[in-house]
Amino acid sequence: MIHNKLNIFFKLISILFITLLLSGYANALSDDSSKPINIQADSAEINDITGISTYRGNVEIIQGSMHLTGDVVVLETKNKKVKKITAEGKLSTFKQQTDDGRLINAEAEKMVYSIAENKIVLTNKAKLTEAGNTFTSDSITFFTDKEIVKAGSSSGNDRVNIRVFPETVKDVNEEQNR
């Protein structure tokens, strides 16, 4: 009986943490934060005293258009607000659609999303794709509120690779017709 109540408590706390985390994403679809949250993992450990929740094993978090995966996902909270989320794995992924229909895809062996700074740092096999434009590097920092991308190599051996699609005549005509 007590075990079941603790499980329910931990699930509710997890949902609260995720809701707070996802509602801060600046470019997300406006209604994503009102969608139900689905979390799947092989295990979960939630420490209300330290504010750290750890999900392990094929972690998958879905809310609206947002989809986050990783082998290990750690949420750090302070005063019941998520401050940081860290996802690690062979290849952690993040996908979300914006209000204007663009799709943001990120992948890396490690992702750190600092909510107060509106910043996602991707390291090791980092790749960011947004509106068809692709950035690959050892390290990529994406400022979600300003849509600024910084890419570079921490080792100095890898080069930054960027593929940007130029604006086409069709795109210009569509803009003028709006």
Buried (B, 14 or more C-beta within 10 A) or exposed (E): EEEEEEEEEBEEBBBBBBBBBBBBBEBBBEEBBEBEBEBEBEEBEBEEEEBBBBBBEEBBBBBBBBBBBBBBBBBBBEEEBBBBBBBBBEBBBBBBBBEEEEEBBBBBBBBBBBBEBBBBBBBBBBBBBBBEEBBBBBBBBBBBEEBEBBBBEEEEEBEBEEEEEEEEEEEEEEEEEE
